[in-house]
Amino acid sequence: MKPTILVVDDEPSIVLSLQVLMQRAGFDVRVARDGDEALHSVENFTPDLILLDAMMPKRDGFDVCQTLRSNPAWKTLPIIMLTARSRDVERQKGLALGATDYVTKPFSTRDLLTTVRRHLGLPAVTGGTGPAS
């Protein structure tokens, strides 16, 4: 069974590029366009990993991360925050609220895939972004 990635971002172009990238790498992908939708999605089906934008309408990624971490069922769910906020204080805030990792935009797709695979306990793939083995 393929690991499931939940992509949470309000920017359609980012969602599409992450969706294509993760699907090509062999993952099932679900999408949420804001924080509330992300929380409802996780309640209905817990993904194997979340790619979470920090700046979104309704509930920002920091609030979503904190809410997820407050539930014992999701304490160990890998959450990688993806954000344009690159200041160290935001990174520290994200990690303090329970993010597993923090990646700033723009990011290298190869590095992001390596990070995703590492947090899923999967071996790194060499030679590009082809299907996961």
Secondary structure, DSSP 4 states (H G I P E B T S, - for coil): ---EEEEE-S-HHHHHHHHHHHHHTT-EEEEESSHHHHHHHHHHS--SEEEEESS-SSS-HHHHHHHHHTSGGGTT--EEEEES--SHHHHHHHHHTT-SEEEESS--HHHHHHHHHHHTTPPPPPSSS----
